[in-house]
């Protein structure tokens, strides 16, 4: 496939942004600084991005897109349970992030030093939207297969809860100093399994179904 000129320019901007952060330990404060760093006319920058934050937004979204592409290329992925699909996403996502760990640590620490929490990172906007759409798809699939239980008012919050889980995994990995990030692998497995245990059939659901049946039977 031939790469279009505009795609080459956007890739140049993204790579330049990554390099700038690695060399300066912070994001470029303006389009002018970034354009000067990568030797690109500022007017050409604005043909592709409106702000420097939009560049980082695109970078984080690309991590998500590459992760989904990788897992969907695996022929067995389609046969996975919903739980296995989410686990596959998390493990592959972290593998994708490992290649850009220095960049991620730099932007994370720079924002943290200004008191900005990951939950409030504006550069996660596109990534967050894409991830929640992916989770909505998994939840609907889980509801159809019975892996996930429909609960009034709560079911609609599952995707939001999984986003919080993803951020928690990211923060754990950033702080993880274990060999080959082994503790992160364990954290992913345990947190994802706990999440699906809570979304699935629980003793509380069984007790509620029994009480509902008993009450209805008594009313007849």
N, C-alpha and C positions, 0 to 999 in steps of 0.2 A: 504494500500500500504506500502510495506517495504521500509524503507529509506536506501539507499545505503551508504556504509562507506564514500565515497568521499563527499556525500551530508552532512553527519553529520559533517565532518571536515570543510567544507565551512561554515556551519551554526555556528560552534564554532568560526571560524575566524571572521565572521560578527558580532556575538554577542560580541566577545572580543573587536572588533574595536569600537562598540557602547559604551561599558562600559569604555574603555580607554578614549574616548573623554569626556564622562560625568565626569570622575574622574580628568582628567587633563585639561579640557576646551580647548583642541586642539587635532588635529589628531596626531597619532604617526609619528614621523619623519622618521622612517625606519622600514623595515620588522623585523630587529633585536629587536627593542623596543617592537613591537607588539607581536612577538613570545615569548619574555621573559615574557611579561605581562600575556599571556594566557598559558604559559608553553607548547609551541609547538616547535618541532625541526624546525629550519629555512628551512632545505632542504625539509621538508614536506609542508611548506607554499608555496614554489615555484612550487609544483606539482599542485597547485590550482590557484594561483595568481602570476603575475609577479612583481607587485608593491603594496604598501599600497594604492595608489590612486585607483588601480583597485578594491580594496575591497569596498571603498566608492562608486565607480562607480556602482558596483553590488548592493549596498544597495539602491541607488536612483532608479535604474532600478526595483528593487523588489517592491518599493512603487508603481510604475506605473503598474507592472504586477498584484499586489494584487488588485489595483483599478479596472482594467479591468475585472478581474475575478469576483469581487463582483457585478459590474453592469450587466455583462452578465448572471449571475446566476438569476437575476430578470427576470421573464417571460415576463413582460410588456416592458422590454427594447427594444426588437426587434420591437415593434409597435410604438416606439417613433419617432418623427420627428428628423431630424438631429440636430436641435437647442436643442431639449430636451435631446438628447444623449450627446451632449457636456456639457450641464448644469449638467446632471447626473454624468458625469466624474469629473467635477470640484468639485462638492459638495462631492462626495465620496473620491476623492483624498485628499481633505483637512481633511476629517474625518480620513483617513489613516495616514496622517502626524501628526495629533494631538497626537497620541500615542507615537510619537518620537520627540515632540516639543523641549524638552531640548537638545537633540542631535543636532537638526537642528539649534537651536539658537547658540549653541556652535561653530559649524563649520562655520555658516554664519558670526558670529561676528569675529571669528579668521581670516577668509579670508578678511573680510571687513577692519580689522585693518591693513592688509598688502596691502590695496588698490586694492584688486581683486573684480571686480563686478560679480554678479551672471551670467551675460551674458558670462563671461570668465571662469566660473568654469569648469575645465577639467573633474571633476567628474560627470558632467551632460551629458557626451558624449553618453553613451548607452541609457540613459533616453530620451535625446533629439531626437535621431534617432527613437526610438520606438514611441515616442509621435507624431513626424511628419508623420510617416507611418500611425498611427491611424487617424491623421487629413486628410491625403490624401484620406483615405478610406471614411471618412465622407464627404469630399468635393465632391468626385465622386458620392456618394449617393445623395448629395444635388443637384448636377447638373442634375442627372437623374429625381429627383422628382420635380425640378423647384424651390426648396427653395433657391438655389444659382444660380446666373446669370453668364454665361460664358462671360468673358471680356478678350480681347486680351492682352497678356503680364502680366495682373494682376492676373488672376486665378491661375497661377503657384506659385504665392507668398502667397496664402492664408494660406497654412500650416505654412510657416515661420512667418506670422503675428500672427497666433494662438499660436505659440511657445512663441513669445514675450508677448502675452496676458497671457499665463500660468505663465511666470516669474513675470509679474506684479502682478498677483494674489498671488503668493508665497510671494513676497516682502511685499504686503499689509498685508497678514495674519501674517507675522513675526512681523510687527510693531503694529498689532491690539491689543488693550488692552480692547476692549468692552466685556461685559458679554457674555459668550458662543460664542465669536467671531461673534456676530450678524452683525457687520459692514462688515465683510468679506463676509457673505452670501449675503448681499445687493450688495456689490461690484461685486461679481461673477455674479449675476443675471443681473445687469445693463451693465457690460462690455461685457458679452457674448451676450446679446440681441442687444447691439449696433453693435457688430461685425457682427452678422447675418443680421441686418438691412442694413449694408453697403454692405454685400456680396449678398444680395437679390435684388429684383427689387426696384429701387429708382426713384424719380421724374426725375432725370437726365437721367436714362435709358429710361423712357417714352418719354421725350423730344427728345432724340436722335433717338428713333424709329420713332417718328412722323416726324422729319425733314428728316430722311432717306426715309420714305414713300413718303413724299411730293416731295422730289427731284426726286425720281425714277418715280413718277407719272407725273411730269412735263417734264421729258425727253422722255416720250412715245409719 
